[in-house]
Each structure stands twice: as C-alpha cells, then as structure tokens.
Amino acid sequence: MLRFMDWSVVAMGCALVLMSLGTRWWERTEVRKGKSPDHSMRFFWAWLPLLMGLELIGARMPSLLRASHSVVMITDTLNGALAVTVLILVLRAAHHVFRARSPRT
C-alpha cells in the first residue's frame, strides 16, 4: 500500500509538470490569435506548477528507485532549494496582487 501512495505522489508531480507545459502551449496559441498575454498570471500558471511538480517527483523518485544515500541527499537538498524558491515566488505574487487591490492615496 505504501508503494502505491509513493507512486501516486510521483504521478501527481508528473501531472503538474504536464499541466504547466499545457498552460504554456495554450498561452502561445492565444498570443498567435492576437490576444495580449497576461504577464502577471502567466508566471503563476506556468512556473508554479512546474516547480511544484519537480518537487513532488524529486521527493519520492530516488527512494522508489532505491538510489544510494548520496543521491537521496542531493535530491533532498535540491528539493529544499525548490521549496524556498516556490515560497519566495508565491510571496512575491501575493504582494503583487494585494498591492494592485489596495487603493492608492
């Protein structure tokens, strides 16, 4: 049962990566049709799922493939860096949204 749950986390990470690639493809087709891209939401819908998907894949894949301890430690370090990056990007996006909604004096 535990192996199934680990593989489901990896599958969810792959789905997030595919969703990110799909949104980038969708945006490019909309731009080709003549619509103006929304730069603030483009970042959020394209990069955040990609980074989170890579995090989920990197969290479980080395242990499922029975990698050596050094490989697991390297991927855990990279996952920590990705987590900090995602946190910073979400805080910047939230700051941008709340700043845009606040009345200017």
C-alpha positions in Angstrom: 0.0 0.0 0.0 2.8 2.4 0.8 4.4 1.9 -2.6 1.2 2.8 -4.2 1.0 6.1 -2.3 4.6 6.9 -3.2 3.9 6.3 -6.9 0.7 8.4 -6.7 2.8 11.3 -5.4 5.1 10.9 -8.4 2.1 10.7 -10.7 0.7 13.9 -9.3 4.1 15.6 -9.8 4.1 14.4 -13.5 0.5 15.7 -13.9 1.6 19.1 -12.5 4.6 19.3 -14.9 2.3 18.4 -17.9 -0.3 21.0 -16.7 2.5 23.6 -16.7 3.6 22.6 -20.2 -0.1 22.7 -21.3 -0.7 26.2 -20.0 2.5 27.5 -21.8 1.3 25.9 -25.0 -2.2 27.4 -24.5 -0.8 30.8 -23.9 1.3 30.7 -27.0 -1.8 29.8 -29.1 -3.7 32.6 -27.6 -0.9 35.1 -28.4 -0.8 33.8 -32.0 -4.5 34.5 -32.3 -3.8 38.1 -31.4 -4.7 38.3 -27.7 -2.4 40.1 -25.3 -0.8 37.8 -22.8 -1.5 38.5 -19.1 2.0 38.7 -17.7 1.1 38.6 -14.0 -0.9 35.4 -14.3 1.4 33.9 -17.0 4.1 33.5 -14.4 1.8 31.9 -11.8 0.2 29.4 -14.1 3.3 28.4 -16.0 6.1 28.2 -13.4 4.5 27.4 -10.1 3.0 24.0 -11.2 6.3 23.2 -12.9 8.4 23.8 -9.8 5.9 22.0 -7.5 5.7 19.0 -9.9 9.5 18.8 -9.9 9.5 19.0 -6.1 7.0 16.1 -5.8 8.9 14.0 -8.3 12.2 14.6 -6.6 10.8 13.9 -3.2 9.8 10.3 -3.9 11.6 9.1 -7.0 15.1 8.4 -5.6 13.7 6.2 -2.8 11.4 4.4 -5.2 14.3 3.6 -7.5 16.5 2.5 -4.5 19.1 5.1 -5.1 22.2 5.4 -3.0 22.3 7.6 0.1 24.3 10.3 -1.6 21.8 10.6 -4.4 18.9 10.9 -1.9 20.8 13.6 0.0 21.5 15.6 -3.2 17.8 15.4 -4.3 16.7 16.4 -0.8 18.9 19.4 -0.9 17.6 20.4 -4.4 14.0 19.9 -3.1 14.8 22.2 -0.2 16.0 24.9 -2.6 13.0 24.4 -4.8 10.7 24.7 -1.8 12.3 28.0 -0.8 12.1 29.3 -4.4 8.4 28.4 -4.6 7.8 30.1 -1.3 9.5 33.3 -2.4 7.7 33.3 -5.7 4.3 32.8 -4.0 5.0 35.6 -1.6 6.0 38.0 -4.4 2.9 37.1 -6.4 0.7 37.7 -3.3 2.4 41.0 -2.7 1.7 42.0 -6.3 -2.0 41.0 -6.0 -2.5 42.8 -2.7 -0.6 45.9 -3.9 -2.8 46.1 -7.0 -6.0 45.9 -5.0 -5.1 48.5 -2.3 -6.3 52.0 -3.0 -3.7 54.5 -4.0 -3.5 57.7 -2.0 
